[in-house]
């Protein structure tokens, strides 16, 4: 599993910590930026490349995107065909986004989560498989169909 990670200035410090956490946990993590702190950068420049990379192989890739709240990042990522980004804020949302929605990108709020809490949520999210329950598969297929009809 390859993990792409990206943020703007709001999540820069947390991204650096999460990148180390991922690598120490045995994941192949690719940093998509920001590569240095710049208070004037914009999250679309770093989040969109993460979403595009994950969309190229949704079976073997996941994305972690960071912002102040994660909300704008999640909105942007979900504009990319094939992406199911969840805004993750607690253990339940981390688990359910994977189990029920087969989310392939997680959006985290660097201003709303401690580094330890973010690491815990990343672990839960990466360790939780999609349930493959019929109702959830059916719903995801409906989303895919709607997405294809509107892109």
N, C-alpha and C positions, 0 to 999 in steps of 0.2 A: 504494500500500500504506500503510495506516494502522497505526501501531504504538502500542499502549497499554502503559504501563509503570506498575508499582506496587510498593510495598514498605512495610515497617514500619521501625522505627528501625534494625534491623540492617543494612539496605541503603540507608539514606537517602543517605549521601554518594556511594555508587557510582551510585545512581539519578540523582542530579544530574549526574554526569559522563557517564553513558550517554545521558541526555536531550540534552545538548549534542552528543555524538558523533553521535547519530541525526539531529538537526536539521542539523548540519554536513555530514552524508552525504546530505542531500536527502530524508529521510523526514519524513512528517507524524507527529510524536510527540505523543501526548496523555498528560499526567501525571495519574494517577488517585490520587495521594497515596502516602505521607504528604507533606504540603505543608510541614511543619516537623518538626524532630527532637523526638521525645518518647519517652523511654526506656520509657514504660509503655503505648505503643500495641500493637495486636495485628494481625498480618498478615492475618487473614481480612477485616478491614475495608477493606483496600486490594487484596488479591489477588482476592477474589471479584468486585468490579466490573470488573477487567481481564478475567477469564475470561468474564463475562457479555457484555461489549462485543464480545469476539472471537467468541463463539458466535452473535451476531446476524448476522454476515457472515463466515464462515470463509474465503471466497474472497479477500476484500480486506482482511482484518484479521489482525494477529499481536499476540501479547502477550509481554512480558518482565516476569517477576516475580522479585523479589529477597528473600532472607532470609539468615539466618546461613549455612545450608547449602543452602537451596533445597528441601530435602526436604519440609517441611511445606507449603510453597507449592505444590509439584507435586501433593501429595496432595489439597489443597483444590481446585486448579484442575481436576483430573480428575474431580471430583464434578459438574461442570457439563456437561450434555449437549452433545455436539459438540466438546468440548475434548480435544485430545491433547497433553498437556503432557509435555515431557521434561526431566529433571534433567540439565543440561549441565555437564560438568566438564572436558572437554578437546576438542581439535579433532575427534577421531573421533566422540564422542557428539554434537557439534553437527551434523556432516555426516550421520550415520546417522539421527538423529531426523527430519531433513527428507527425506532420500533414501528411506528405508524405511518410516517411520512417518507421514510428512506431518504432523509436529508443527506445531501452530499457536500454541503457547505454549512459551516456554523459561523454565525456572526456574534461577536462578543463585545460588550461595552467595557472598555478599559477604565472609564471613569466610574463605573458602577460595581466592579468586581475587584477583589484583591487578587494578587498574583496566585496565591495558594488556592483560592476558590476557582479561578480560571483554569488552573492545572487540573483540579479535580473534575471540572466540567468537561474539559478536553478528554480526559481519560474515560469518563463515562460515555461520552459521545463516540469515541473511537472504538470502545469495547462493546458497544451495543449493536447487535445485528438487526436488520429489518426482519419483522415477524413473518413475512410471507403469508399472512392471513388473507383470505380471498377478498374480504371487504376492503382491505387497505390496498391490495394490488389493483382492484377494480377502480378505486378512487384515483390512484396514481395514473392509471391508463387514461382515465377521463381528463386529468390535467394535461397529460401528454398530447391527447387529441386536440384539446382546446388550444394548447400552445402551438401545435402544428398548423392549425387553421388560422392563427392570428400572427404568424411570423412571415 
